[in-house]
Amino acid sequence: MKIQDVEMPYRDPIVAELRAFREAYAARFHYDIRAIIHDLQAKTRAAGGQTVTHPPRPAQPRPVAERVR
């Protein structure tokens, strides 16, 4: 379900435009969050901004009680 499909009593045209832009932007990358992040980081670097990257954290085993949910 897309955000635009949710019924709201009042539709703010600015919010609707932003949501449509966000939907179109995500569709350009086939909704791949890593591709979206890569693109945003490249745009930030091109504009002279700084991006922060961290190495992935090692996986932590969870207690059995948490895995059952």
C-alpha atoms as a printed R data frame, in Angstrom:
   type eleno elety resid chain resno       x       y       z
1  ATOM     1    CA   MET     A     1   0.000   0.000   0.000
2  ATOM     2    CA   LYS     A     2   1.301   3.428  -0.919
3  ATOM     3    CA   ILE     A     3   0.996   6.429   1.343
4  ATOM     4    CA   GLN     A     4  -1.181   8.142  -1.264
5  ATOM     5    CA   ASP     A     5  -3.751   5.343  -0.892
6  ATOM     6    CA   VAL     A     6  -4.479   6.180   2.760
7  ATOM     7    CA   GLU     A     7  -7.727   8.095   3.178
8  ATOM     8    CA   MET     A     8  -7.324  11.415   4.949
9  ATOM     9    CA   PRO     A     9 -10.016  13.990   5.714
10 ATOM    10    CA   TYR     A    10  -7.948  16.794   4.146
11 ATOM    11    CA   ARG     A    11  -5.283  16.520   1.469
12 ATOM    12    CA   ASP     A    12  -2.587  19.126   1.730
13 ATOM    13    CA   PRO     A    13  -1.396  19.822  -1.831
14 ATOM    14    CA   ILE     A    14   2.198  20.432  -0.700
15 ATOM    15    CA   VAL     A    15   2.331  17.150   1.195
16 ATOM    16    CA   ALA     A    16   0.737  15.362  -1.774
17 ATOM    17    CA   GLU     A    17   3.377  16.826  -4.099
18 ATOM    18    CA   LEU     A    18   6.215  15.763  -1.791
19 ATOM    19    CA   ARG     A    19   4.809  12.254  -1.491
20 ATOM    20    CA   ALA     A    20   4.479  11.998  -5.266
21 ATOM    21    CA   PHE     A    21   8.087  13.153  -5.663
22 ATOM    22    CA   ARG     A    22   9.271  10.619  -3.071
23 ATOM    23    CA   GLU     A    23   7.336   7.836  -4.790
24 ATOM    24    CA   ALA     A    24   8.768   8.736  -8.224
25 ATOM    25    CA   TYR     A    25  12.297   9.010  -6.804
26 ATOM    26    CA   ALA     A    26  12.063   5.580  -5.152
27 ATOM    27    CA   ALA     A    27  10.604   4.066  -8.341
28 ATOM    28    CA   ARG     A    28  13.653   5.294 -10.313
29 ATOM    29    CA   PHE     A    29  15.760   2.951  -8.176
30 ATOM    30    CA   HIS     A    30  13.208   0.107  -8.142
31 ATOM    31    CA   TYR     A    31  12.671   0.794  -4.427
32 ATOM    32    CA   ASP     A    32  16.222  -0.436  -3.656
33 ATOM    33    CA   ILE     A    33  17.158   1.403  -0.456
34 ATOM    34    CA   ARG     A    34  20.886   0.853  -0.996
35 ATOM    35    CA   ALA     A    35  20.734   2.399  -4.469
36 ATOM    36    CA   ILE     A    36  18.761   5.349  -3.099
37 ATOM    37    CA   ILE     A    37  21.303   5.902  -0.308
38 ATOM    38    CA   HIS     A    38  24.186   5.639  -2.780
39 ATOM    39    CA   ASP     A    39  22.556   8.266  -5.005
40 ATOM    40    CA   LEU     A    40  21.867  10.627  -2.096
41 ATOM    41    CA   GLN     A    41  25.438  10.275  -0.831
42 ATOM    42    CA   ALA     A    42  26.802  10.999  -4.325
43 ATOM    43    CA   LYS     A    43  24.605  14.113  -4.552
44 ATOM    44    CA   THR     A    44  25.775  15.227  -1.113
45 ATOM    45    CA   ARG     A    45  29.451  14.800  -2.069
46 ATOM    46    CA   ALA     A    46  28.902  16.615  -5.397
47 ATOM    47    CA   ALA     A    47  27.389  19.554  -3.514
48 ATOM    48    CA   GLY     A    48  30.440  19.705  -1.231
49 ATOM    49    CA   GLY     A    49  28.746  18.069   1.726
50 ATOM    50    CA   GLN     A    50  30.178  15.407   3.965
51 ATOM    51    CA   THR     A    51  28.821  11.875   4.315
52 ATOM    52    CA   VAL     A    52  29.423   9.580   7.246
53 ATOM    53    CA   THR     A    53  29.943   5.867   6.773
54 ATOM    54    CA   HIS     A    54  30.353   3.211   9.409
55 ATOM    55    CA   PRO     A    55  31.428  -0.390   8.970
56 ATOM    56    CA   PRO     A    56  28.593  -2.870   9.447
57 ATOM    57    CA   ARG     A    57  28.177  -4.131  12.971
58 ATOM    58    CA   PRO     A    58  28.820  -7.822  13.566
59 ATOM    59    CA   ALA     A    59  25.681  -9.896  14.024
60 ATOM    60    CA   GLN     A    60  24.656 -10.417  17.620
61 ATOM    61    CA   PRO     A    61  22.834 -13.641  18.501
62 ATOM    62    CA   ARG     A    62  19.449 -12.948  20.063
63 ATOM    63    CA   PRO     A    63  18.030 -14.929  22.986
64 ATOM    64    CA   VAL     A    64  15.707 -17.750  21.963
65 ATOM    65    CA   ALA     A    65  12.640 -15.980  23.424
66 ATOM    66    CA   GLU     A    66  13.067 -13.069  21.002
67 ATOM    67    CA   ARG     A    67  13.446 -15.325  17.936
68 ATOM    68    CA   VAL     A    68  10.079 -17.038  18.442
69 ATOM    69    CA   ARG     A    69   7.948 -13.890  17.949
